Amino acid sequence: MTAEATNPPAPAPGKGRKILKVLGLLIAGAGFAGAGFGAGFFYFANPLSPNQDVLALIQKPVETTAETEVALGDDGLPRKKVKPVPEKELFVTSYYTFPEALTTNLAESRRFLQLSVGLSTQYDETVIKNVDTHKLALTSDILAVLASFTEVQASTKEGRDQLALAIKDVINARLVLLEGFGGVEDVFFPSFVLQ
């Protein structure tokens, strides 16, 4: 027997590399396919829209312990309990501002007071219409109230609060006299200047 017959021929040196290359490409292709499948599953398997995802993150369920029944926040600190609030009717507030600022002298003083007067009501627009219709008489009544206040009263917050209350009362009295109903609930001073 010859030496060639006992030893099989050695494979060509480039053939093993080709097999490894093909195997590497198959493994890489399988990896890419798996990654694509995983990404597709992650993207399409989520039934919530992005807005719902955000809301789900924000509105986490309240954690409670059986012993204490205390709701814990994300930071582990207790949260405040929600107290049921009884239903309360809310009304629309309408505002009216007299078109011109009023100027008058104060009682027992040489100083003048210049102010703008505004008012509010939660009744219907009839009250505002009545105020606008009778603004000449109401302005006269307001000036009479202003002239009865002293400089000391007009320079304090308590005095201005009393002045607003007195103006509200005189406006409502005039409206009751002329229209049968007042309805003015608050008086405001958008500008208030002592000179």
Secondary structure as UniProt FT lines:
FT   HELIX           3..6
FT   HELIX           13..45
FT   HELIX           50..58
FT   TURN            66..68
FT   TURN            74..75
FT   STRAND          94..97
FT   STRAND          102..105
FT   STRAND          112..121
FT   HELIX           125..133
FT   HELIX           135..147
FT   HELIX           151..154
FT   HELIX           157..179
FT   STRAND          186..194
//
